[in-house]
Amino acid sequence: MSYAEASRVAIDAFVAQGVKGIVIAGTGDGTIHMSLQQAAIDAVKQGVAIVRSSRVPSSVEDLVDETAIQALAAQIATTRQIYASSNSSNPAAITVSTKLEFKGQPFHQESNIYGLVTLQTPSIRRSSTENGSSSLSRVPIDLICVVDQSASMSGAKMILLKQTLMYITEQLTDLDRLAIISFDNHAYDRSHGLKRMNENNKRKLNMVINDDIEDGFSTYIGCGLEMGVEMFRRRQTKNPISALFLLTDGQDDEVHDYSHVIRRLPEDVVCHTFGYGSDHEADLLVQLTEQGNGGTFTYIVSSKNCFTLLETFLQDSTQCLCHSQVSVRYVDPKSGRTLTTIPVPFHLIRASNLSSEHLRVSYTIDLQRNRIETALALKRAMTEQNYSRSLALLKNQVENIKTSVSARDPFCQQLIKDLEHRYPTERDYRSAHYNAYMQHATERGTYSTATNSSSQIYESVHQQNQRARYQRKYT
């Protein structure tokens, strides 16, 4: 039988006794602990038949609508053609702009100068809706929600978790596919595979959410993760975008390293984690996102920030700081061609006599430097286990911001306010700042508490629209 920290001793003993076959009682749809898995592999090599039993009916995947996907691809291709015709000298869909830290530097002085490179993709728009308005389109998604139903999620956390799942199912379209896997010390395939989100399947999943997902026993996050990863690996068809959402307080009964599980996540699937309650284990959830193909971590405080979940992995643009010129070359996913953007030079004047205007630090780049250095300071502070030293790291960053060119900027003032905020407990401190670190480091907005509102600057148009729709309906 598979369970947390299961040992291979029993399987090895059966093999040594010369048995011809072994039935393993797996968790969920047959998931077994990694130690049992290796023992089973070794047993098969010695001629022993291995059968894994399941606690749930077989998963049946709803296949993606290939016709609709092709129609959407044609729409995107048309948009690119329009874009290319208006930019005939540069058919690449990505545009580039550059900016240097200084306009000029003395020609005899060796300088380490920062440059800002902004990459921007064009928006794809649907045709006008019935009321005459147009909205930003998105491609269909495959989403697997791995949700914690252990005893530690009882009460307010469970209520909030169910509200989250209900909101997710409501927002998905009939081209999207959703699977829900719940876990305590076992995993349960609640949706029985990836399901198209038509009205019938939405009703079925809402019943499951309300009636079947209840706080259970001890916690083993690994069994839920394993089932979610394997469902992605075994799917027969794919939507263009895929994500795994882990919704939990992260309170495993025992300390585990899930690196071996998350490494099996397909490269085209991004893992996003969501921490419930002020007592959630943020360090584990952040680690999973960093290992899970660059996902995000969000601290779920109330139902008011549920609307951010579906927008965390649909972003339009990226900014980065660099020290040298950049040549942007990429492979177009539609045509397979390698495209190169028009070279955009950095302009820097080298002269012996320069005006103060040429030597003035760029306000825009100084803002970005404060953002990046704040993200790095937050990461160091969260890694530092000594609470006093962790606080000192953030205090030092506050002083750096205060002496910078852009110190009086509203964004920098908000950074200072957020970094100086004093939390009632160390757990609250780390939960909030882990969330802020991920947003400042990636410029991807998830959800910001009142004590970490500086990250609201990263909220995308999609998230703003989601927020407005949510507020109109629920407030």
N, C-alpha and C positions, 0 to 999 in steps of 0.2 A: 504494500500500500504506500502511495506517495503522500508525503507531508513535509512540513518545514524541517530542515536539517535531517532528512531521511538518510539512512546509512545503506551502503551496498552490501553489508554483511550477509543479509538473508539471501539475496540473489546468488552471491558467491557460494554460499553453503549449499543451496539447491543444485547449482551446477556441479559442485564437487560430489554430490550424492548421485549424479548421473540422471537427473530428470530430463524428460524429453521436451517439456514445454512449461512456460511460466506465464500466468495471467497477472498483470500489474493493474491494481485499482488506481487509475489516474485521477487527478483533480479536474473539475470542469469537463472539457471535451476530451480528456485523456492526457492532459499535461502531467509530466512526471518530473521529480526533482532531478537536478543535473547529476548528482552522484548515482541515482538509479539509472539515469539515461546512459551513462558511461558503462555501468555494470551490465545493462541490457545489451549494449553494443558488443561488449566482450563476450557475453553469453551466446549471441548469434554467431560470432566467429567460431565458437566451439560446437555449432550445430544445434543449439537449443532454440526452439520456436518461442517467440515473444509476442504476446497479445496485450494491448492496452485497452482497458475498459473505459467507458465514458459515462458520466453522470447526466448527460443532457442528450436530446435528440441530435442527429447529425446536422451540422450547419449547411444551409442551402444559400448560396450566394446569388443575389439578384444581379444579373449581368448588366453592364453599363449600356446606355443607349448610344450605339456607335453612330447611328444616323444623325442624332442631335450633336454629337461631338464633331462630326465632319462638317455639319452646318456652321457650328461655332468657329471651327478652324477656317472655313471659307470667309466668315465675317472678319476674322482677324487678318487674313491674307488681304482682303479688300482694303481694310484700314491701312495696312502697310503699303499697299500700292498707292493709295492716296497720299500717304506721307512721303513715299519715295518720289512721286511726281512733283510734289511741292518742294522737294529737296533733291533734285536730280543729281546734283554733284555728290550727294552723300546718301546712298540708299539704306544705310544702317539705321535701325529704329532707335538706338540709344544715342542720346546727345550728351556732349561733354562740355563743361565750362571749368575754367581754372582761375585761381587767384593766389598771389604770393603774399607772404607775411609783410614784406617791405616793397615799395616801388623801386628803391635803389639801394646800393651799398657801395662803399669806397672800393675802388678797383684793386687796391693793394691789400685789402683785408679779406682773409679767409672766413667765410660765414656758413653757419648751419641754418638754413632758411626753411621754414615750413611753407608748404603749399596746400591749398584746398582744391580737391578735385571733386566735382559733383557729376554723378551719372544719373540721367533721367530717362525713363521709358515713357512713351506716349500712352495716354489713356485710351482704352477701347470702349466705345459707347454703343449702347443698344439704340435701336430706332425708337422714335417717340412712343410713349405709352398712351393709353386711352385719354388721359387728361392733358395730353400735349407736352408733357415734360419728358426729359430723357434722363437716364440714370446710368451710372458706371456699371458695366457688366463684369461678371467674374466667371471663370470656368468652373465646371462641376468638380466636386471634391469627394474623396473617400475619407471618411472620418471614423476612427475607432475610439470610443470613450472607455477608458479603464477606470472604474470608479470604486471607491473604498466603501464597503458596507460593514466594516468591523465594529466592534463595541465602542471604540474610541470616537466613532463618528455619530454617536447617538445624540438625540436632542436637537439643538439648533443647527448643528452641522448637517445632519441628515435632511432636515427641512430645506436648508439652503442648497444642498446637493440635488435634491429632487427638483427644486425650482430651476436650477441650472440646466438639468437635463431636459426639462419640459421646454425651456426657452430655446435650447439648441434644436430640438426636433421641430419646433414651430418655425424657425428661421430657415431651415433647409428646404430646397426645392426638389421636385420629382426627378431631377437629373443627378442630385447628390445621393450618396449612399452612406448609411450610418450603421455602425454596430455598437452595441453596449455590452461590456463585460464587467461584471461586478466581482468583488473578491472579499473574503475575510482571511481565513487560513486555507481556503480553497477558491478556485475561480469558477465562474458561472457565465456561460454564453447566453445572455438574456435575450438577444435578438435572433439567435441561431444564424449568425452570419451577417454579412453586409447586405443591407436592405435599401432599396430605392425609397426615397422619402415621399411617396404618394400619400394621399389622405388616408387610405386604408392602413398602410403600415405605420403612419403617425399615430392613428388611434390605438393600434395594437401596442406600440412601444409606450405610449402614455399610460396604458393600463398596467404594463409591466413595471414602469417606474413607480406608479402609485401603490401597486399591490405586492410586488415581489421583492423589491429592493428595500430591505429592512436591516437595521443594525444587528450584526451577528456575533461572531466570536472573536478569537485572537486575529492578529494581522500578519499576513505574509504578502507583501507587495509583489514579490517575485512571481508568484503564480499568476497574478493578473497580467503583469507585463509579458510573461512568456506566452500566454494565450493570445494577447494582442499582437505581439511580434509575429507569431506563427500564422495568425490569420492573414496578415499582410503578405507573408512569404508564400502562402498557398493560394492566394486569390487568382482566379482565372482571367479576369479582366481588370483594367485600371482606368480610373478617372485621371485627368491631367495633374491634379494636385492631391496629395495625400498627407494626412497628419494623424498622430496618436496623441490623444489628450489623457493625461493621468490626473485624476481629481481625487485628492487624498489629504489627510493631515500628516502623512509621512511617518506615522508613529508605528513602526515595525516592532514586534515583540522582542526581536533580537536584531543586532546590528548585522547588516548584509552588504555585500558589494555586488551591485547588479551590472557591473561593467560587461560581464560575459553575456548577459541577456541583451543589453542595449546595443552591443556591437553587432548583433544579428539583425537589427532593424535595417530594412532595405535603404539604400542611399537616397532614394527619392521620397522617403517618408521622414517627416520632421516630428520630433517629440516635444510637446509643450506640457508643462506641469502647472498645477493649480493647487495652492496650499489653502486649506480650510481651517479657520480658527486661529486665534493668536498663539496657540501652542503647537502649530505645525513645525515640522523639521525642515527648515528652509535649505540647509546645506545639502541634504540628500536630493531635494527636488531641483536645486540649481545644478548639481553635478549631473543629473540625468539629462537635463536640457543641453548642457555643454557636450555631453557624449552623444546625444540624440540628434546629430546632424544640424546643430545650431538652432535649437528651439528657444522658447522664452519661458520665463517663470512669472506667475502672477499670484499675488496674495488676494484671495477672495474674502472680502470683508462682509459684504451683504449682497442681496439680489440686485442692487443698483449697478454692480459692475459685471453682471453676467453678460451684458451685451458685448463686451470686449472679446469674448472667447473666440468667436468665429472670424474676427478680423486680425488675430495675432500673427497669422502666417500669410496674409495677403497685403503686401506692401509694394508701393510703386517706385520708390527711389532710395538711393543710398548715398551717403556722403562719407568721405574718409580724409584723414590728414596724411600727407606723404612728404618725403624729403627730396623727390626728384620728379622729372617729367614722366608722364604716363602715356602709354600707347594702349588704347582700348581695342582689343580684338576678341571676338567671340563667335561661337557657332550658332547660327540661326536654327532654333529647334524645329521650325516648319520645313525649311528647304534643305537643311544640313550644310549650307554654305558657310564659309568663314568670312565674316564681315569685319571691316575696320572703319572706325569713325574718322571723320576729318581731323587731322592733327590740330590741336589747340595749344598754341605755345604759351609758356610762361614769359611774361615781359619783365625784365629787370634791368635797370639802368646802372652801369658801372662807370663811375667818374670820381675825380679827386675832390671836387667841390659839389656837395649835394645840399639841397635845401632841407629844412626840417620836415617838410611835407613828404619828401622821398624817404626819409628815415623813420617816419612815424609807423608804429606797429599797426597792422590792419585790424580794425575793430572786429570784423567778421571772423577772422582766423583766431583772434584772441578768445572770442566766445567759444569757438570749437575746441581750442586748447584747454580752456577751463572745463568744458564738458568731458573731454577725454581724461584729463588728469583727475577729475572728480571720480570718474568710473574706476580708474586704476587705484585711487585712494580707497574707494569703497571696497574693492576686491581685496586689497591688502588688509583692510580693517576687518572684513568678514573672515579672512583666513587666520588672523591673529586671535588666538584663543584667550589671551589675557584681556579681560574687559577694559582695564585702565589703559593699556597700551593701544587697544583698538580705538578708544575714544580719542587718544592723543593723536593718532594718525588723521582722524577727521578734523580735529582742531587745527592741525598744521595745514591741511588743505584749505580750510576757511581763511587762514592768514594769507595763503598764496593768492586766493581769489581776490581778497580785499586790496592787494597791492598790484593787481593787474589793470591793464588799460580799460577793460570792459567791466570793471568792478561795479559800476553804477547801473549797468544794464538790468532791466527787470528780471531776466533769466538768471543772471549771476546773483542778484539779491535773493531770488527764490532758492537758489542752490545753497547760499549761506544760511538762510532760514531753516532749510531742511536739515543741513548738516549739524546745525547747532541745537536742533530740537532734542529735548531730554525725554526719554521714554520711561514709563513706570518700571519696566523690567528689562533685563538683558535679552530675554527671548523676543519681546516686542521690538526692541532695538534691532536685532539681527533680522527678524522677519521683514521689517519695513525696508531696511537698507539692502538686503539681498535683492528685493524686488526692484529698488531704485537702481542698483548696480547693473542689472540685466538690461534695463531700459536705456540708461545713459550709454552703456557700452555698445549697444546695437542700434540706437536711435529707432527703436521699435516700441511703440506705446502699447501697454497692456492695460493696467489699471493703477491709478495713483490715489493714495489715501490723502487725507487733509494734511498730514505731516510730511508728505513727499510729493507735493503738487508740481515741482519743477519738471517732472517727466511728462506732464500733460502736453508739453510742446511737441511731442512726437506723435500725438494722436492723428491718425490719417483721416482723409475725407470719408472713407468707408466707416470708420469708427464714429465719426461725428454724425453721420447719417443714422447709424445703428443707435447711437445714444438718443437722437431726436425721436426715432420711431419708438424706442423703449419708453421714453418719458411720456410720449403722447398716449401710449396704451396702458402703462402701469402706474403713472403718477397723476 
